[in-house]
């Protein structure tokens, strides 16, 4: 099967992953792994929106694994441990690509990544740090779409901050996030949160 899939472009892999995720075909583990392996091989060719699409499809698969193993207990816990190691490795490739393409990703895509980025409760601190880097660069998406948001800008900015704050590992990270809001958006996000 992998030989036939090798010819797929990153956008094709992302679309297939999304379709299979929406159809809840999560038992096709080999197919998912093949699509993701091919995607990672050609990840430099992928646009920002394509990387986000693939990341969100992977998050749906991860959520399914968590639900099936940890909540419903349909499989032994070792299935989750194996998936977790795979997930951390895949995740790193994806976040590096999203950081590189952050300026191509719209606000909706950026916020979806921040929501879905914590689905598997990241244990690898390096990946959490990478997500924080993405969140810091993603603040520019707020600035790009500020005019379209109008009066809804401040509530959306506050929601963004709440999502991004999960990736702060210490006080310095939180200070960096607050400073980016001040520098990029001329917004005191802490004061906004108190209103």
Secondary structure as UniProt FT lines:
FT   HELIX           2..5
FT   TURN            6..7
FT   HELIX           10..22
FT   TURN            23..24
FT   TURN            26..27
FT   HELIX           29..41
FT   HELIX           43..45
FT   HELIX           48..66
FT   HELIX           67..71
FT   HELIX           77..100
FT   HELIX           102..104
FT   HELIX           107..116
FT   TURN            117..120
FT   HELIX           125..144
FT   HELIX           146..149
FT   HELIX           150..152
FT   HELIX           153..165
FT   TURN            166..167
FT   HELIX           171..185
FT   HELIX           189..194
//
